Every structure is written in C-alpha cells, then in structure tokens.
Amino acid sequence: MLTLEHLAELVSANREAAQVQVREFSLRDHLFDFNRRRFIMGVINLSSESWYRESVCLAAEQGIRRGSMLQTQGAHLVDIGAESTLAHAARVDDAMQQSILLPVVKGLVERKVLVSVETYEPRVARACLDAGAAVINLTGTAGSEEIYQMAAAHDAGVIICYVQGNNVREVTDFDFSKDPVDLMHDYFAREIELATKCGAAKILIDPGLGFYYRNLQDSAVRVRHQMKIFLNSFRLRLLGFPVCHALPHAFEYFGDEVRSAEAFFAVLAALGKTDLFRTHEVPKIKAVLDTLSVYQDSTAS
C-alpha cells in the first residue's frame, strides 16, 4: 500500500530534483509555462484496432469533431495516431498512415486546434509537420535524428518517448537490470544531446509507460512499475525539460470502471510533477488537476 511515509522518503532522498525548474516554450503561439501549471493532451486513435473505444475515430470528419470537442473540454493539445501500439495489431505503412492522418491534421489546424502526431516514421512526421502539426510524439529510435532535424526546421515540439527497442512495435522484455529511472535518465540525456545538436529545442520526455513489453503483462508487476515511475518522474526533470505521461488503464483492477483508471493515475503523475498529461479522458483529468490545484492555491494564500 502506498503511504505518506513512502512519499516523504522519496522527497527526502531527492530534494534537489523536487525543486528544479524546466524549460518553457511556445507552440504555435500557445505558451506552455510548465513551471506555473500543468497541461493536458487529448487522444484521437485513427486505428480500428485501438482498444480504448471512446477515442477511436474511423473517418476524418469524426476525428476532426472529436479533436474540437477535446479542446472545448480542456485539452491544450490533441495527439493523433494511425497505428495501434497493441502487439497483435497490423502494421500500417507510411503511405496509408499519411492518407489517414493528413485530413485530420489539416482539419484540426484549420480549427485552431494544436496537433501532435504519434509516429516513429520520418516520412509520416515530415508530411504532418508540413500540414501544420505542432508536435511529433516520437515512439521510436531508428529515425530520431531525422525527426529532430524536421522539428527544428518547423519550429515544432518533439516528445521523446523512452523505448527499449527500435520503436513501440518492436519491444520485447523490459530491462530491470538497474533503477528504471536511472535507465531512463541516461537514455533521455543521450537523446536530448542529439536533439539539441539537430536544433530541436522544444522537447518533452515521456517514460513510455503504456508500451507493451512482454514481461510487463502480469498486471501486478506492470502497475507497480507504473506507479513507481509516476512518483519518481520529478527526478527526470533534472534534465531540464518537462515530463509527459500517457496515463494507463489497469483494467485488471478497475474492471467495469476502467474509464476511471486514468483519473487515478493522474493523481500519482501529478504528485510526481508531471507537466503534460496524455489522456483519453480529458474532462476527468481536468477535474482532477483543477481539484488538486485548490490545495496548492489555499497553501499559497
């Protein structure tokens, strides 16, 4: 059971990290002042194989409507993807991804919605940036240098996801040989160095807690790992960049209440000083963050 003593011990051992400030920047004239407040990224899944049914949109018009709705509900950014990350899902080639993504990107940009595109394919990233996407949510490593160069050229943001493998679809077992936060810190330090050399400056880092590693199929092992990373995320802010988290589901525990799982994990993520919350449940997460901020506001006064 997570207790107050666990939290006190964590902060006591990492006081410098608990106080660190991270880089702030604007995306398409929208200021992301991460040291003052938290931000929400809504989700649109354009693949029929994505299991979170409420986020699935199988036509461009439906995706554009959902993106506009998510913005109205409180999303500062909308993330769209054309390929499910489920291990058994079909791979979608570059051309098909572009045909699915581009109408939605263009439609949302026309409606002044800030768009992020989840991909690990450089050609898909380039096409979406040309269409007006403000962020590439990078879920792979093989083409990262080219994507960092594109982000710099388009003055766009990039979310660097922690992936043990070439991309989110090519992972096997998660390496627990040392503290996972230390592994992530080393990985992000290398990628940030590469990205900044390529000219990318608007960077977020994402520990990749929703990826389907084979040895994290056991629900207790996976959820314990996710909880620890959420609470320790502030240690990664020592790298100087904001932290993004995709909120998971723990459906083995939540069962029929699975749509409440992201709200639960949002509390842990907020305690760990997450800066950007990627969620399928924007109104629920906004309510959680608004409520948590009441305590902060009361202590400040």
Rosetta blueprint (number, residue, H / E / L):
1 M L
2 L L
3 T L
4 L H
5 E H
6 H H
7 L H
8 A H
9 E H
10 L H
11 V H
12 S H
13 A H
14 N L
15 R H
16 E H
17 A H
18 A H
19 Q H
20 V L
21 Q L
22 V L
23 R L
24 E L
25 F E
26 S E
27 L E
28 R L
29 D L
30 H E
31 L E
32 F E
33 D L
34 F L
35 N L
36 R L
37 R L
38 R L
39 F E
40 I E
41 M E
42 G E
43 V E
44 I E
45 N E
46 L L
47 S L
48 S L
49 E L
50 S L
51 W L
52 Y L
53 R H
54 E H
55 S H
56 V E
57 C L
58 L L
59 A L
60 A H
61 E H
62 Q H
63 G H
64 I H
65 R H
66 R H
67 G H
68 S H
69 M H
70 L H
71 Q H
72 T H
73 Q H
74 G L
75 A L
76 H L
77 L E
78 V E
79 D E
80 I E
81 G E
82 A L
83 E L
84 S L
85 T L
86 L L
87 A L
88 H L
89 A L
90 A L
91 R L
92 V L
93 D L
94 D H
95 A H
96 M H
97 Q H
98 Q H
99 S H
100 I H
101 L H
102 L H
103 P H
104 V H
105 V H
106 K H
107 G H
108 L H
109 V H
110 E H
111 R L
112 K L
113 V L
114 L L
115 V E
116 S E
117 V E
118 E E
119 T E
120 Y L
121 E L
122 P H
123 R H
124 V H
125 A H
126 R H
127 A H
128 C H
129 L H
130 D H
131 A L
132 G L
133 A L
134 A L
135 V E
136 I E
137 N E
138 L E
139 T L
140 G E
141 T L
142 A L
143 G L
144 S H
145 E H
146 E H
147 I H
148 Y H
149 Q H
150 M H
151 A H
152 A H
153 A H
154 H L
155 D L
156 A L
157 G E
158 V E
159 I E
160 I E
161 C E
162 Y L
163 V L
164 Q L
165 G E
166 N L
167 N E
168 V L
169 R L
170 E L
171 V E
172 T L
173 D L
174 F L
175 D L
176 F L
177 S L
178 K L
179 D L
180 P H
181 V H
182 D H
183 L H
184 M H
185 H H
186 D H
187 Y H
188 F H
189 A H
190 R H
191 E H
192 I H
193 E H
194 L H
195 A H
196 T H
197 K H
198 C L
199 G L
200 A L
201 A L
202 K E
203 I E
204 L E
205 I E
206 D E
207 P L
208 G L
209 L L
210 G L
211 F L
212 Y L
213 Y L
214 R H
215 N H
216 L H
217 Q L
218 D L
219 S H
220 A H
221 V H
222 R H
223 V H
224 R H
225 H H
226 Q H
227 M H
228 K H
229 I H
230 F H
231 L H
232 N H
233 S H
234 F H
235 R H
236 L H
237 R H
238 L H
239 L H
240 G L
241 F L
242 P L
243 V E
244 C E
245 H E
246 A E
247 L L
248 P L
249 H L
250 A L
251 F H
252 E H
253 Y H
254 F H
255 G H
256 D H
257 E H
258 V H
259 R H
260 S H
261 A H
262 E H
263 A H
264 F H
265 F H
266 A H
267 V H
268 L H
269 A H
270 A H
271 L H
272 G L
273 K L
274 T L
275 D L
276 L E
277 F E
278 R E
279 T E
280 H L
281 E L
282 V H
283 P H
284 K H
285 I H
286 K H
287 A H
288 V H
289 L H
290 D H
291 T H
292 L H
293 S H
294 V H
295 Y H
296 Q H
297 D H
298 S H
299 T H
300 A H
301 S L
